[in-house]
Amino acid sequence: MSDHCHGSCSSQTPVADAGYRRVLVLALLINAAMFVIEVVAGSAAGSKALLADALDFMGDAANYAISLYVLDRSLVWRARASLLKGLTMAGFGVWVLLVTVTGLMRGDVPEAATMGAVGLLALAANVGVALMLFRHRSGDSNRESVWICSRNDAIGNVAVVLAAIAVWFSGSHWPDVLVALVMATLALTGAARILRSASGELRAQR
């Protein structure tokens, strides 16, 4: 932001941070690649947690694309993008809940080895993205939403790996189900935080 701003820059078009833009592009590519990997692996392993995580990667890739689009636009546009991302996260949470209920009714036990290996790969990808975004986490609701998504992904992948270990030893589908519930909770609470922040920014611009 330029030095000649005098209290009115929050509603003006900001000067994009070139470093932040590069991080978003890299995060977009990583998430798109992991979406494809987890869809294939999750379907092969019969893991609801991996399929849920794959959809999360897809949603995050779309969110990074939106963030890149509004990076040079006004706070109103960025807040509107945050509202869209918050609604997407909420939809993801509801979808995971539905998938979890279906898996619980069928009682299928996922393949633990594939689940664990892909979970570790996804964890490495999400931790890497989260570390890249950590220094850019402060600012408007759009930047905050990007950081929240990345943080939730890393936490969710830790849970996926732990669930794979539990499935391996117990032979039960319950660890997979519980992880899906954790991921749904993270998505819904994160969405609520983003929606509150973005709504506040929009009200302040009226």
C-alpha positions in Angstrom: 0.0 0.0 0.0 1.4 3.4 -0.9 2.6 5.9 1.6 0.2 8.6 0.5 -2.9 6.8 1.8 -4.8 8.7 4.4 -7.4 6.4 5.9 -9.3 5.7 2.7 -7.2 2.9 1.2 -9.2 0.1 2.7 -11.9 0.6 0.0 -9.4 1.2 -2.8 -7.6 -1.2 -5.1 -4.4 -2.3 -3.3 -1.0 -2.8 -4.9 -0.6 -6.6 -5.1 2.2 -8.3 -3.2 4.2 -10.1 -5.8 5.4 -12.6 -3.3 1.9 -13.4 -2.1 0.8 -13.8 -5.7 3.6 -16.4 -6.4 2.6 -18.3 -3.2 -1.1 -18.4 -4.4 -0.1 -19.7 -7.8 2.0 -22.4 -6.3 -0.7 -23.3 -3.8 -3.2 -23.5 -6.6 -1.1 -26.0 -8.6 -0.3 -28.2 -5.5 -4.0 -28.4 -4.5 -5.2 -29.2 -8.1 -2.6 -32.0 -8.3 -3.6 -33.4 -4.9 -7.3 -33.3 -5.8 -6.6 -35.7 -8.7 -4.3 -38.0 -6.6 -6.8 -38.3 -3.7 -9.9 -38.9 -5.9 -8.1 -41.8 -7.6 -6.6 -43.2 -4.3 -9.7 -42.6 -2.2 -11.9 -44.4 -4.7 -9.4 -47.3 -4.9 -9.1 -47.6 -1.1 -12.7 -47.0 -0.3 -11.8 -44.2 2.2 -14.5 -41.6 2.8 -11.9 -39.5 4.6 -9.6 -39.4 1.5 -12.5 -38.6 -0.8 -13.6 -35.8 1.6 -10.1 -34.5 1.6 -10.0 -34.7 -2.2 -13.1 -32.4 -2.4 -11.4 -30.1 0.0 -8.3 -29.9 -2.3 -10.7 -29.1 -5.2 -12.4 -26.4 -3.1 -9.1 -24.9 -2.1 -7.8 -24.8 -5.6 -10.9 -22.9 -6.6 -10.4 -20.6 -3.6 -6.8 -19.8 -4.6 -8.0 -19.0 -8.1 -10.6 -16.6 -6.8 -8.1 -15.0 -4.5 -5.7 -14.4 -7.4 -8.6 -12.9 -9.4 -9.5 -10.3 -6.7 -6.0 -9.7 -5.4 -5.8 -6.2 -7.1 -9.4 -5.3 -6.6 -11.1 -3.3 -3.9 -11.9 -4.5 -0.4 -15.6 -4.9 -1.4 -14.7 -7.3 -4.2 -12.3 -9.2 -1.8 -15.0 -9.4 0.9 -17.5 -10.7 -1.7 -15.0 -13.4 -2.7 -14.6 -14.3 1.0 -18.4 -14.7 1.2 -18.3 -17.1 -1.7 -15.4 -19.1 -0.2 -17.2 -19.2 3.2 -20.3 -20.6 1.6 -18.1 -23.1 -0.3 -16.5 -24.3 2.9 -20.0 -24.6 4.5 -21.2 -26.7 1.6 -18.1 -28.9 1.9 -18.9 -29.5 5.6 -22.4 -30.5 4.8 -21.3 -32.8 2.0 -18.8 -34.6 4.3 -21.5 -35.1 6.8 -23.7 -36.8 4.2 -20.8 -39.0 2.9 -20.1 -40.0 6.5 -23.6 -41.0 7.2 -23.6 -43.1 4.0 -20.3 -44.8 4.9 -21.6 -45.5 8.4 -24.7 -47.2 7.1 -22.6 -49.4 4.7 -19.9 -50.2 7.2 -17.1 -50.6 4.6 -13.6 -50.8 5.9 -11.1 -48.7 3.9 -7.7 -49.9 2.8 -5.4 -48.6 5.5 -2.1 -48.8 3.6 -3.3 -46.6 0.7 -5.1 -44.3 3.1 -2.0 -43.8 5.2 0.4 -43.3 2.3 -1.8 -40.8 0.5 -2.6 -39.1 3.8 1.1 -38.5 4.4 1.6 -37.1 0.9 -1.4 -34.8 1.4 -0.1 -33.7 4.8 3.3 -32.8 3.3 1.6 -30.8 0.6 -0.7 -28.9 3.0 2.0 -28.2 5.6 4.2 -26.8 2.8 1.4 -24.6 1.6 0.5 -23.5 5.1 4.2 -22.5 5.8 4.3 -20.5 2.6 1.1 -18.7 3.6 1.9 -18.1 7.2 3.6 -14.7 6.8 0.6 -13.6 4.6 -2.1 -14.6 7.1 -2.9 -11.1 8.4 -4.9 -8.5 6.5 -8.5 -8.5 5.1 -11.0 -11.4 5.2 -9.8 -12.8 1.9 -6.2 -13.3 3.1 -7.6 -14.7 6.4 -9.8 -17.1 4.6 -6.9 -18.4 2.5 -4.9 -19.0 5.7 -7.8 -20.7 7.5 -8.3 -23.1 4.6 -4.6 -24.1 4.5 -4.4 -24.5 8.3 -7.6 -26.6 8.4 -6.2 -28.8 5.6 -3.0 -29.6 7.5 -5.0 -30.4 10.7 -7.3 -32.6 8.7 -4.5 -34.6 7.1 -2.9 -35.3 10.5 -6.3 -36.8 11.4 -6.4 -38.8 8.2 -2.9 -40.4 8.9 -3.9 -41.2 12.5 -7.2 -42.7 11.2 -5.3 -44.9 8.8 -3.1 -46.2 11.6 -6.2 -46.9 13.7 -8.0 -48.7 10.8 -4.9 -50.8 10.3 -4.8 -52.0 13.9 -8.6 -52.2 14.6 -9.9 -53.4 11.2 -12.9 -51.0 11.8 -14.4 -48.3 9.7 -15.0 -46.0 12.7 -11.7 -44.1 12.5 -12.4 -43.2 8.9 -15.9 -42.0 10.0 -14.6 -40.0 12.9 -12.0 -38.2 10.8 -14.7 -37.3 8.3 -16.7 -35.8 11.1 -13.6 -33.8 12.3 -13.1 -32.4 8.8 -16.8 -31.5 8.5 -16.5 -29.6 11.9 -13.4 -27.7 10.8 -15.1 -26.7 7.5 -18.2 -25.5 9.2 -16.5 -23.5 12.0 -14.0 -22.0 9.5 -16.8 -21.0 7.2 -18.6 -19.3 10.0 -15.5 -17.3 10.9 -14.9 -16.2 7.3 -18.6 -15.3 6.7 -18.6 -13.1 9.9 -15.4 -11.3 8.9 -16.5 -10.7 5.3 -20.0 -9.5 6.3 -18.4 -7.0 8.7 -16.2 -5.6 5.9 -19.2 -5.3 3.6 -21.2 -3.5 6.2 -18.4 -1.1 6.9 -18.2 -0.1 3.3 -21.9 0.9 3.1 
